[in-house]
């Protein structure tokens, strides 16, 4: 699938109190929209099949040797973890649950997030990275965050100390990208908004603590900066855990914009120096 990647270079410039900082160049790749849509359309009907499909997707982008299964107590399927080793052990975790409830095809909740993990890996893997990126397809989210809680519980103190961010994707493609701002690290939110402004992609706030929870919350107890992106609106809440959770509910343009936003934001977080305030407005241009 690498032949269907387009490489982009963005120049991020910013100023702090009128003082210009050195321009920051980020390089990454984008998977074609048709491939992204085909991957989410597949949405296997059983959790065991979804686990296997996640492993197949990771293998298809070159992560087979770096993919491991983490057996999870009280879960029938494991967490599936793919690592992109960087120049340091500073980590950015990117997560999405792959399990579904019995109703519907689970395309929106949450094959829409899980099927993006391999594409995000592919977009970052072509260049050296400062951070080590850990892509985790969580099991058991629908049964009470079982997979993510197990993952966090088994992180060593060193791993916790080295983790700079956890970004979670859950229920994408119903609308343009939304952030669960009430439960998000402010610096991560500002970085996401800065990238969205550069790409001219809309991003909104929709707090969902009255609806339920998601895997990013498992990281709160260990004080790991976290953020969940989703696409829920008041009008689309009825899709969750219902027979209406099918591919027909997905809005392809919004979904692909969310993918582009995530890919760019991860590359931005990888190079953003500590002195650069999150959310500094970048200016950039694509290069084929």
ZITA-V897249 format. One record per run of one state. SS is the DSSP state (A for helix, B for strand, O for the rest). FROM is the first residue (numbers start at 0). TO is the last residue. If there is no record, write none. Layout:
# ZITA-V897249
ss:from:to
SS:FROM:TO
SS:FROM:TO
This chain:
# ZITA-V897249
ss:from:to
O:0:0
A:1:3
B:4:11
O:12:13
B:14:15
O:16:17
B:18:19
O:20:22
B:23:30
O:31:31
A:32:41
O:42:45
A:46:59
O:60:65
B:66:69
O:70:77
B:78:83
O:84:89
B:90:96
O:97:105
A:106:113
O:114:115
A:116:124
O:125:130
B:131:137
O:138:139
A:140:142
O:143:144
A:145:152
O:153:155
A:156:161
B:162:168
O:169:175
B:176:178
O:179:179
A:180:182
O:183:184
A:185:198
O:199:201
B:202:204
O:205:213
A:214:221
O:222:224
B:225:229
O:230:232
A:233:238
O:239:245
A:246:248
O:249:250
A:251:270
O:271:287
